[in-house]
Amino acid sequence: MTRPPKKTKPVVSLPQDAPVPALLPPATAPPPAPAPAHRHQNFDRAARAAVARLSGGVSSYAFFEAWSDWAQHLSRAPGRQMELAEHAQRNLLKLMALATTPGSPPPFVPKPYDHRFDHEGWQKQPFQMWQQGFLAMQDWWDHATEPMRGLRTEDAERARFLTRQTLDVLSPSNAPFLNPEIVAETLKTGGRNLTEGAAHFAHDAVKTLTGQRDPAPEGYQIGKDLACTPGQVVYRNDLMELIQYTPQTPQVHARPILIVPAWIMKYYILDLSPGNSMVRYLVGQGFTVFMISWTNPTSDQRDLSLEDYRKRGVMAALDAVTKIVPDTPVQAVGYCLGGTILAIAAATMARDHDDRLASVTLMAAQVDFAEAGELLLFLDESQIAFLEDLMWEQGYLDRPQMARAFAAIRSEDLIWTRAVRRYFLGREDVPTDIGVWLSDTTRMPARMHSQYLRGLFLENRLTAGRFAVEGRVIALKDLSVPLFVIATETDHIAPWRSVYKTKLFTDSDLTFVLTKGGHNTGILSEPGHKGRHFRISRRPAAAHYVGPDAWLAETAPKSGSWWPDWADWLAAQGGGLSDPPAMGAPDNGLAPLGPAPGAYVMQP
């Protein structure tokens, strides 16, 4: 008998025109040069890019594969089929009991984040039966797409996601004659809500087709109502501006704060309205605060890399801060993707014995991406290659393409509830500061985004010990400065258990906070915000690891905002009080360039 050939693990190939040396582990010998791409491959990429524009950048291959995997495993599981048949029978009997027993409590309830059925009319017939029928079907599909023996977990989750998207389209809340709120509003206004909704639909359609954006509403102007904490731009390069905020106290903590926001959105989520501005709060507590404001890249900046964001972003800002406030270490703060690049920069500094950091705060930021939530449903080799082809043509990932992916994760509320309110009820969107910020999206340069998706999301190199900076691998275990890590309870971008894993990959003194809210609303938790609570605990350096569920069970919630606890922690690392530093450092080439919020935040 001949021995079958040995199976080998598939190798993830990188696109030939998007090298990522900053993410690759050091090699003992240079790899062989790749064969030049045939010119016809550019035709293939252009064709895929055209399809990607129509699909919003979502590849259908992975979802077809998921459905095939799910269906084949179900077809070979007669016991599972009988179980699903019994589940359908039980749901049908519950609906029959509701129909024949007036006044009985409904057997199915919407999920906590689903507000499509909040109107009281859904408790009356026949609307209640339509609602309960939909929820019964949703319940069955949730059960049907649970993992099966042999079925890949990713395929089960993708099948569930696709099912949820399909059911959301078919929800009775989307149909004018099946939704009691729409019926009542139409009778009340004599149909005016439908004509106004049609005008809203026409306006939104034109805006989508032309790529135009509505101007900020009155009372929400950037630099006047939002991002209005006084300060000066003290440094600028092609990638970012550095803002230094004007002190508001006679003395300040000696060690300054440098905030690294995400570049997937604009920085002023942390300097929103005066009442909920984190920057204004910190300055009012006596801290000297610096903020990075990233550029909104164009196609000419397609070759910006992840290393550029570390070196010419985080490190250039740190160099400027230490010139303005010399002879003292800096307290660094990173939010979302900014927290990830800050962790990379801090680990690199620890490896290179650069001791300019006094502490690191990571807010809703992941360093391990094995449990990155539903965003991982969009990411595999097929999907990333699809996005790379789209970015290859555009030079960047555009704003609407990212916004659709985030909206699809919570389509019940972010897509369908808004559509019903705007197009069938004829109601204008009520402007809010966070709503204005959400619509002020940015672009992602092609090379950086490809490196980020492949090296971090797909291959999880940072915590696997395979992430190299300047040719040498870095390790989060090298960090020795105190850490303050914040996660939010209902975060669908950086799930809190994923953020919690920072504890698993670091050994230094670490304070962990789990706060009420989502990715943005949990961070914006200013003192006085009603209904807020948080959990907080400290892990001493080199202490044993405690898993997230055990930690949750043993850590009692506290009411109020987590900001004061964080401010106290920052003050403890703050190096004592001193006179406020000058604005900029003209003698070191850092003369103020203009008032905050600067020019980059205004870029369309």
Phi, psi and omega per residue, in radians:
M1 nan 2.505 3.091
T2 -1.638 2.423 -3.141
R3 -1.298 2.317 3.113
P4 -1.108 2.648 3.132
P5 -1.078 2.525 -3.132
K6 -1.225 2.328 3.131
K7 -1.379 2.459 3.106
T8 -2.087 2.682 3.116
K9 -1.275 2.457 3.104
P10 -1.121 2.526 3.114
V11 -1.806 2.271 3.095
V12 -1.352 2.062 -3.113
S13 -1.560 2.516 3.105
L14 -1.704 2.562 3.123
P15 -1.106 2.501 -3.032
Q16 -1.186 -0.422 -3.090
D17 -1.786 0.229 3.122
A18 -2.377 1.165 -3.137
P19 -1.132 2.594 -3.129
V20 -2.258 1.076 -3.080
P21 -1.055 -0.508 -3.103
A22 -1.196 -0.309 -3.106
L23 -1.753 -0.188 -3.007
L24 -1.559 2.516 3.083
P25 -1.200 2.702 -3.134
P26 -1.109 2.518 -3.112
A27 -1.984 2.605 3.113
T28 -1.316 -0.436 3.120
A29 -2.488 2.575 -3.133
P30 -1.145 2.423 -3.140
P31 -1.207 2.724 3.107
P32 -1.120 2.540 -3.132
A33 -1.143 2.363 3.133
P34 -1.173 2.634 3.096
A35 -1.149 2.464 -3.139
P36 -1.076 2.460 -3.124
A37 -1.220 2.436 3.068
H38 -1.212 2.514 -3.070
R39 -1.070 -0.418 3.131
H40 -1.211 -0.345 3.114
Q41 -1.155 -0.502 3.068
N42 -1.117 -0.604 3.070
F43 -1.126 -0.717 3.106
D44 -1.088 -0.761 -3.110
R45 -1.148 -0.684 3.124
A46 -1.129 -0.675 3.125
A47 -1.149 -0.743 3.123
R48 -1.177 -0.622 3.106
A49 -1.105 -0.659 3.114
A50 -1.122 -0.732 3.087
V51 -1.139 -0.678 -3.120
A52 -1.108 -0.638 3.107
R53 -1.113 -0.658 -3.136
L54 -1.244 -0.579 -3.077
S55 -1.636 0.079 -3.096
G56 1.261 0.376 3.116
G57 1.494 0.158 -3.111
V58 -1.754 2.164 3.108
S59 -1.431 2.362 -3.124
S60 -1.474 -0.292 -3.033
Y61 -1.045 -0.825 -3.081
A62 -1.080 -0.614 -3.119
F63 -1.318 -0.641 3.036
F64 -1.088 -0.718 3.114
E65 -1.095 -0.701 -3.138
A66 -1.120 -0.783 3.121
W67 -1.076 -0.734 -3.133
S68 -1.108 -0.775 3.131
D69 -1.081 -0.793 3.139
W70 -1.098 -0.823 -3.079
A71 -1.145 -0.686 -3.129
Q72 -1.178 -0.718 3.116
H73 -1.174 -0.653 3.111
L74 -1.176 -0.638 -3.122
S75 -1.157 -0.406 -3.137
R76 -1.745 0.271 -3.090
A77 -2.247 1.386 -3.116
P78 -1.086 -0.566 3.098
G79 -1.134 -0.709 3.103
R80 -1.136 -0.663 3.111
Q81 -1.095 -0.731 3.113
M82 -1.146 -0.673 3.119
E83 -1.075 -0.746 3.134
L84 -1.183 -0.629 3.089
A85 -1.126 -0.717 3.106
E86 -1.153 -0.655 3.123
H87 -1.126 -0.732 3.099
A88 -1.104 -0.685 3.122
Q89 -1.113 -0.739 3.134
R90 -1.110 -0.739 3.123
N91 -1.107 -0.672 3.120
L92 -1.145 -0.710 3.121
L93 -1.130 -0.639 3.087
K94 -1.108 -0.713 3.121
L95 -1.166 -0.685 3.131
M96 -1.142 -0.689 3.120
A97 -1.130 -0.670 3.109
L98 -1.140 -0.701 -3.097
A99 -1.217 -0.548 -3.058
T100 -1.716 -0.065 -3.129
T101 -2.201 1.471 -3.122
P102 -1.000 2.427 3.113
G103 1.514 -0.101 3.123
S104 -1.273 2.608 -3.116
P105 -1.155 2.487 -3.141
P106 -1.146 2.406 -3.075
P107 -1.340 -0.352 -3.082
F108 -2.088 2.443 3.133
V109 -2.178 2.567 3.101
P110 -1.132 2.791 3.083
K111 -1.210 2.730 -3.015
P112 -0.973 -0.582 -3.090
Y113 -1.598 0.021 -3.092
D114 -1.652 1.922 -3.087
H115 -1.889 0.283 -3.102
R116 -1.226 -0.375 -3.052
F117 -2.013 0.508 -3.117
D118 -1.294 -0.456 -3.084
H119 -1.089 2.438 -3.070
E120 -1.099 -0.383 -3.137
G121 -1.097 -0.381 3.130
W122 -1.232 -0.174 3.103
Q123 -1.595 0.026 3.136
K124 -1.905 2.702 3.109
Q125 -1.447 2.602 0.009
P126 -1.504 0.023 -3.042
F127 -1.097 -0.605 -3.132
Q128 -1.096 -0.705 3.141
M129 -1.163 -0.663 3.091
W130 -1.127 -0.725 3.115
Q131 -1.128 -0.818 -3.099
Q132 -1.162 -0.606 3.072
G133 -1.098 -0.734 3.111
F134 -1.135 -0.786 -3.124
L135 -1.164 -0.573 3.077
A136 -1.141 -0.727 3.108
M137 -1.147 -0.711 3.098
Q138 -1.086 -0.736 3.121
D139 -1.080 -0.722 -3.130
W140 -1.139 -0.771 -3.124
W141 -1.186 -0.612 3.052
D142 -1.035 -0.719 3.122
H143 -1.230 -0.691 -3.075
A144 -1.181 -0.492 -3.093
T145 -1.736 0.289 2.992
E146 -1.208 2.681 -3.115
P147 -0.988 2.462 3.045
M148 -2.022 2.783 3.109
R149 -1.049 2.184 3.128
G150 1.597 -0.331 -3.136
L151 -1.428 2.278 3.100
R152 -1.060 2.337 -3.137
T153 -0.998 -0.696 3.139
E154 -1.077 -0.667 -3.134
D155 -1.240 -0.640 3.082
A156 -1.101 -0.762 -3.137
E157 -1.176 -0.655 3.103
R158 -1.178 -0.709 3.101
A159 -1.083 -0.705 3.101
R160 -1.135 -0.736 -3.141
F161 -1.085 -0.807 3.131
L162 -1.096 -0.710 3.112
T163 -1.084 -0.751 3.139
R164 -1.097 -0.712 3.114
Q165 -1.106 -0.719 3.138
T166 -1.160 -0.780 3.133
L167 -1.108 -0.617 3.130
D168 -1.090 -0.594 3.085
V169 -1.151 -0.640 -3.045
L170 -1.553 0.020 -3.085
S171 -1.037 2.409 3.103
P172 -1.102 -0.320 3.121
S173 -1.178 -0.316 -3.131
N174 -1.534 -0.174 -3.079
A175 -1.715 2.187 -3.068
P176 -0.993 -0.626 -3.066
F177 -1.564 -0.088 3.118
L178 -1.881 -0.129 -3.103
N179 -1.790 1.999 -3.058
P180 -1.125 -0.509 3.129
E181 -1.170 -0.723 3.121
I182 -1.180 -0.738 3.134
V183 -1.053 -0.808 -3.123
A184 -1.119 -0.723 -3.124
E185 -1.187 -0.646 3.131
T186 -1.152 -0.740 3.095
L187 -1.153 -0.647 -3.099
K188 -1.195 -0.710 -3.042
T189 -1.750 -0.011 -3.101
G190 1.185 0.485 3.097
G191 1.594 0.007 -3.127
R192 -1.100 -0.536 3.136
N193 -1.081 -0.603 -3.128
L194 -1.280 -0.651 3.112
T195 -1.218 -0.694 3.087
E196 -1.179 -0.639 3.083
G197 -1.124 -0.662 3.099
A198 -1.117 -0.666 3.092
A199 -1.137 -0.695 3.094
H200 -1.103 -0.715 -3.128
F201 -1.119 -0.758 3.119
A202 -1.083 -0.746 3.130
H203 -1.079 -0.794 -3.113
D204 -1.183 -0.632 3.131
A205 -1.120 -0.789 3.117
V206 -1.093 -0.733 -3.130
K207 -1.104 -0.699 3.133
T208 -1.182 -0.764 -3.093
L209 -1.199 -0.586 -3.098
T210 -1.619 -0.222 -3.119
G211 1.323 0.216 -3.127
Q212 -1.426 2.759 3.083
R213 -2.162 2.563 3.100
D214 -1.226 2.509 3.050
P215 -1.141 2.735 3.123
A216 -1.067 2.368 -3.126
P217 -1.160 2.847 3.124
E218 -1.021 2.317 -3.124
G219 1.604 0.038 -3.124
Y220 -2.343 0.703 -3.127
Q221 -1.456 2.333 3.122
I222 -1.202 2.313 -3.116
G223 1.593 -0.307 3.126
K224 -2.001 -0.880 -3.132
D225 -1.882 -0.585 3.094
L226 -2.045 2.666 -3.130
A227 0.913 0.824 -2.993
C228 -1.994 0.218 3.047
T229 -1.185 2.250 -3.057
P230 -1.085 2.475 3.113
G231 -3.134 -3.061 -3.126
Q232 -2.357 2.502 2.950
V233 -1.351 2.109 -3.045
V234 -1.960 -0.105 3.111
Y235 -2.747 2.546 3.113
R236 -2.625 2.358 2.871
N237 -2.299 -2.956 -3.062
D238 -1.254 -0.210 -3.049
L239 -1.828 -0.541 -3.060
M240 -2.758 2.804 2.923
E241 -1.956 2.590 3.081
L242 -1.970 2.131 -3.136
I243 -1.780 2.309 2.983
Q244 -1.918 2.183 -3.053
Y245 -1.564 2.521 -3.089
T246 -1.189 2.291 3.139
P247 -1.135 2.614 -3.127
Q248 -2.137 0.118 3.135
T249 -2.260 2.676 -3.114
P250 -1.050 -0.631 3.071
Q251 -2.226 2.739 -3.101
V252 -2.292 2.817 3.017
H253 -1.157 2.394 -2.978
A254 -1.093 -0.635 -3.071
R255 -1.559 2.122 -3.093
P256 -1.323 2.877 3.086
I257 -1.928 2.276 3.029
L258 -1.981 2.081 -3.126
I259 -1.776 2.241 3.100
V260 -1.928 1.748 3.138
P261 -1.428 2.980 3.025
A262 -1.231 2.636 3.060
W263 -1.760 0.085 3.059
I264 -1.364 -0.323 3.012
M265 -2.431 3.024 -3.107
K266 -1.441 2.717 -2.917
Y267 -1.141 -0.378 -2.889
Y268 -1.341 0.152 2.890
I269 -1.037 -0.460 3.124
L270 -1.647 -0.016 3.035
D271 -2.455 1.070 -2.991
L272 -1.389 -2.053 3.058
S273 -1.365 2.748 -3.132
P274 -0.954 -0.574 -3.090
G275 -1.299 -0.424 -3.117
N276 -2.197 0.402 3.129
S277 -1.393 2.085 3.073
M278 -1.155 -0.668 3.125
V279 -1.058 -0.852 -3.125
R280 -1.069 -0.676 3.115
Y281 -1.085 -0.820 -3.116
L282 -1.123 -0.752 3.119
V283 -1.090 -0.687 3.112
G284 -1.162 -0.374 3.099
Q285 -1.544 0.087 3.063
G286 1.596 0.439 3.105
F287 -1.816 2.541 2.971
T288 -1.534 2.046 -2.964
V289 -2.013 2.320 3.001
F290 -2.068 2.522 -3.107
M291 -2.328 2.331 2.997
I292 -1.467 2.312 3.006
S293 -2.049 1.938 -3.037
W294 -1.360 2.638 3.000
T295 -1.250 2.730 3.031
N296 -1.694 1.754 -2.919
P297 -1.164 2.630 3.063
T298 -1.915 -3.110 -3.140
S299 -1.098 -0.442 3.113
D300 -1.196 -0.312 -3.137
Q301 -1.853 0.473 -3.089
R302 -1.074 -0.445 -3.067
D303 -1.614 0.120 3.011
L304 -1.045 2.324 -3.058
S305 -1.931 2.959 3.049
L306 -1.067 -0.616 3.094
E307 -1.154 -0.596 3.059
D308 -1.070 -0.733 3.141
Y309 -1.152 -0.581 3.072
R310 -1.267 -0.887 -2.956
K311 -1.387 -0.862 -3.081
R312 -1.623 -0.022 3.038
G313 -1.845 -1.412 -3.043
V314 -1.095 -0.874 -3.045
M315 -1.238 -0.648 3.085
A316 -1.122 -0.700 3.092
A317 -1.132 -0.730 3.131
L318 -1.108 -0.711 3.097
D319 -1.042 -0.750 -3.134
A320 -1.152 -0.758 -3.127
V321 -1.071 -0.728 -3.096
T322 -1.285 -0.283 2.993
K323 -1.397 -0.627 -3.140
I324 -1.335 -0.688 3.102
V325 -2.116 1.414 -3.025
P326 -1.347 2.896 2.988
D327 1.081 0.479 3.061
T328 -2.648 2.468 3.118
P329 -1.260 2.897 -3.005
V330 -1.959 2.510 3.016
Q331 -1.652 1.965 -3.045
A332 -1.692 2.443 -3.133
V333 -2.259 2.270 3.116
G334 -2.212 2.401 -3.131
Y335 -2.053 2.245 3.051
C336 1.009 -2.208 3.135
L337 -1.079 -0.550 3.037
G338 -1.088 -0.570 3.073
G339 -1.209 -0.633 3.105
T340 -1.133 -0.816 3.141
I341 -1.203 -0.529 3.063
L342 -1.159 -0.717 3.107
A343 -1.087 -0.702 3.091
I344 -1.106 -0.795 3.140
A345 -1.113 -0.747 -3.117
A346 -1.142 -0.712 3.116
A347 -1.150 -0.645 3.085
T348 -1.134 -0.745 3.109
M349 -1.097 -0.718 3.120
A350 -1.104 -0.735 3.108
R351 -1.064 -0.670 -3.066
D352 -1.620 0.165 3.105
H353 1.049 0.673 3.034
D354 -1.632 1.953 -2.988
D355 -1.817 0.591 -3.092
R356 -1.481 0.033 3.095
L357 -1.824 2.341 3.073
A358 -1.672 -0.532 3.135
S359 -2.841 2.869 3.105
V360 -2.340 2.244 3.025
T361 -1.981 2.259 3.116
L362 -2.064 2.071 -3.088
M363 -1.929 2.031 3.128
A364 0.857 0.764 -3.064
A365 -2.093 2.368 -3.141
Q366 -1.779 2.476 2.957
V367 -1.991 -0.310 3.059
D368 -2.120 2.350 -3.002
F369 -2.036 0.315 3.124
A370 -1.218 -0.442 -3.132
E371 -2.200 0.918 -3.016
A372 -1.470 0.236 3.033
G373 1.390 -2.785 -3.003
E374 -1.236 -0.238 3.037
L375 -1.070 -0.513 3.126
L376 -1.154 -0.361 3.097
L377 -1.088 -0.429 -3.112
F378 -1.589 0.006 -2.959
L379 -2.162 1.975 2.874
D380 -2.637 -3.069 -3.090
E381 -1.021 -0.742 3.133
S382 -1.094 -0.792 -3.095
Q383 -1.170 -0.747 -3.123
I384 -1.172 -0.702 3.076
A385 -1.074 -0.652 3.105
F386 -1.092 -0.810 3.109
L387 -1.138 -0.657 3.132
E388 -1.108 -0.664 3.089
D389 -1.145 -0.678 3.105
L390 -1.131 -0.783 -3.141
M391 -1.240 -0.520 3.101
W392 -1.021 -0.650 -3.137
E393 -1.433 -0.717 -3.067
Q394 -1.480 -0.559 -3.012
G395 1.606 -0.099 -3.117
Y396 -2.853 2.879 2.959
L397 -1.634 2.127 -2.980
D398 -1.412 2.888 -3.056
R399 -1.048 -0.888 -3.078
P400 -1.093 -0.536 -3.117
Q401 -1.174 -0.642 3.071
M402 -1.302 -0.721 -3.089
A403 -1.066 -0.674 -3.140
R404 -1.129 -0.689 3.133
A405 -1.099 -0.782 3.130
F406 -1.166 -0.679 -3.122
A407 -1.169 -0.622 -3.099
A408 -1.118 -0.469 -3.134
I409 -1.141 -0.586 3.077
R410 -2.186 0.999 -3.029
S411 -1.137 -0.488 -3.133
E412 -0.972 -0.769 -3.047
D413 -1.704 -0.754 -3.008
L414 -1.378 -0.376 -3.131
I415 -1.979 -1.083 -2.927
W416 -1.346 -0.750 3.108
T417 -1.068 -0.748 3.110
R418 -1.135 -0.708 -3.126
A419 -1.111 -0.745 3.119
V420 -1.097 -0.801 -3.110
R421 -1.103 -0.692 -3.016
R422 -1.483 -0.702 -2.998
Y423 -1.707 -0.457 -3.128
F424 -1.879 -0.555 3.090
L425 -1.631 -0.189 3.058
G426 1.212 0.452 -3.082
R427 -1.729 2.403 3.069
E428 -1.263 2.626 3.008
D429 -1.149 2.278 3.103
V430 -1.355 2.104 -3.092
P431 -1.185 2.419 3.036
T432 -2.383 2.794 -3.141
D433 -1.110 -0.733 -3.133
I434 -1.252 -0.529 3.064
G435 -1.154 -0.705 3.079
V436 -1.103 -0.742 3.107
W437 -1.101 -0.739 -3.127
L438 -1.073 -0.576 3.136
S439 -1.420 -0.174 -3.102
D440 -1.668 1.062 -3.018
T441 -1.391 2.954 -3.100
T442 -2.172 3.084 3.107
R443 -1.838 2.765 3.097
M444 -1.990 2.142 3.117
P445 -1.090 2.522 -2.951
A446 -1.037 -0.878 -3.043
R447 -1.139 -0.825 -3.135
M448 -1.037 -0.788 -3.062
H449 -1.171 -0.640 3.077
S450 -1.107 -0.773 3.119
Q451 -1.106 -0.736 -3.133
Y452 -1.105 -0.820 -3.107
L453 -1.160 -0.729 -3.090
R454 -1.332 -0.932 -3.004
G455 -1.247 -0.596 -3.078
L456 -1.783 -1.046 -3.070
F457 -1.178 -0.904 -3.011
L458 -1.352 -0.765 -3.013
E459 -1.856 -0.145 3.026
N460 0.882 0.847 -2.985
R461 -1.287 -0.474 -3.009
L462 -1.091 -0.829 -3.124
T463 -1.575 -0.105 3.095
A464 -1.571 0.019 3.133
G465 1.293 0.461 -3.104
R466 -2.196 0.317 3.126
F467 -1.751 2.061 -3.074
A468 -1.927 2.440 3.027
V469 -2.122 2.192 -3.113
E470 0.937 0.717 3.016
G471 1.471 0.008 -3.136
R472 -2.301 2.457 -3.080
V473 -1.220 2.504 3.063
I474 -1.919 2.799 -3.142
A475 -2.468 2.295 3.100
L476 -1.136 -0.397 3.098
K477 -1.090 -0.341 3.138
D478 -1.281 -0.286 -3.110
L479 -1.143 2.311 3.116
S480 -2.118 -0.160 -3.127
V481 -1.343 2.714 3.086
P482 -1.092 2.507 -3.133
L483 -2.054 2.507 3.019
F484 -2.238 2.005 -3.006
V485 -2.066 2.215 -3.126
I486 -2.031 2.290 3.017
A487 -2.181 2.793 -3.130
T488 -2.103 2.545 -2.937
E489 -1.084 -0.717 -3.021
T490 -1.971 0.551 -3.118
D491 -1.254 2.100 3.103
H492 -1.743 -0.007 3.084
I493 -1.766 -0.785 3.064
A494 -2.208 1.415 -3.080
P495 -0.927 2.517 -2.957
W496 -1.119 -0.563 3.105
R497 -1.194 -0.515 3.049
S498 -1.224 -0.755 3.101
V499 -1.133 -0.642 -3.136
Y500 -1.028 -0.485 -3.090
K501 -1.158 -0.123 2.974
T502 -0.964 -0.582 3.090
K503 -1.081 -0.578 -3.059
L504 -1.276 -0.485 -3.002
F505 -1.916 0.171 3.083
T506 -2.310 2.750 -3.133
D507 -2.084 -0.146 -3.047
S508 -1.346 2.979 3.088
D509 -0.993 2.218 -3.017
L510 -2.406 2.235 3.020
T511 -1.854 2.220 -3.096
F512 -2.009 2.356 3.120
V513 -2.158 2.313 2.963
L514 -2.048 2.033 -3.029
T515 -2.040 2.711 3.117
K516 -1.162 2.478 3.058
G517 2.107 -3.098 3.140
G518 -1.779 -2.843 -3.015
H519 -1.020 -0.672 3.132
N520 -1.773 -0.796 -3.047
T521 -1.175 -0.496 3.100
G522 -1.250 -0.572 3.102
I523 -1.288 -0.701 3.089
L524 -1.404 1.408 -3.047
S525 -2.245 1.027 -3.059
E526 -1.134 2.658 3.080
P527 -0.983 2.384 -3.101
G528 1.669 -0.161 3.103
H529 -1.205 2.105 -3.035
K530 -1.179 2.555 3.008
G531 1.295 0.288 -3.104
R532 -1.593 2.580 2.984
H533 -2.624 2.883 3.128
F534 -2.759 2.797 3.018
R535 -2.018 2.480 -3.097
I536 -2.527 2.464 3.056
S537 -2.710 2.774 3.133
R538 -2.020 2.354 3.023
R539 -1.906 2.022 3.107
P540 -1.098 2.797 3.127
A541 -1.009 2.390 3.074
A542 1.158 0.271 3.094
A543 -1.281 2.832 3.125
H544 -1.201 2.635 -3.126
Y545 -1.378 2.412 3.044
V546 -2.087 2.241 -3.095
G547 -1.146 2.839 -3.042
P548 -1.109 -0.686 -3.109
D549 -1.219 -0.695 3.079
A550 -1.141 -0.705 3.108
W551 -1.089 -0.747 -3.127
L552 -1.081 -0.707 -3.097
A553 -1.195 -0.540 -3.047
E554 -1.730 -0.048 -3.097
T555 -1.941 1.965 -3.090
A556 -1.358 2.542 3.108
P557 -1.309 2.643 3.039
K558 -2.063 2.451 3.108
S559 -1.407 2.673 3.096
G560 1.823 -2.916 -3.082
S561 -1.604 2.567 3.076
W562 -1.459 -0.162 -3.086
W563 -1.028 -0.804 -3.138
P564 -1.051 -0.679 3.102
D565 -1.106 -0.697 3.111
W566 -1.158 -0.753 3.121
A567 -1.056 -0.692 3.092
D568 -1.115 -0.724 3.122
W569 -1.110 -0.776 3.101
L570 -1.085 -0.705 3.134
A571 -1.113 -0.633 3.124
A572 -1.145 -0.482 3.089
Q573 -1.686 0.083 -2.896
G574 -1.420 -0.127 3.054
G575 1.373 0.335 3.138
G576 1.457 3.133 -3.076
L577 -1.744 2.633 3.113
S578 -2.693 3.054 3.064
D579 -1.219 2.589 3.131
P580 -1.066 2.498 3.087
P581 -1.277 2.838 3.067
A582 -1.186 2.767 3.076
M583 -1.378 1.962 -3.076
G584 1.311 -3.044 3.112
A585 -2.512 1.365 -3.081
P586 -0.954 -0.601 -3.132
D587 -1.196 -0.363 3.112
N588 -1.838 0.318 3.103
G589 1.388 0.366 -3.099
L590 -2.149 0.906 3.060
A591 -1.207 2.520 3.098
P592 -0.968 2.380 -3.068
L593 -1.774 -0.178 -3.116
G594 2.697 2.914 -3.079
P595 -1.266 2.678 2.993
A596 -1.138 2.620 0.193
P597 -1.558 0.148 3.092
G598 1.531 -3.003 -3.057
A599 -1.658 -0.601 -3.014
Y600 -1.164 -0.567 -3.130
V601 -1.201 -0.308 3.133
M602 -1.548 -0.122 -3.089
Q603 -1.128 2.321 3.129
P604 -1.272 nan nan
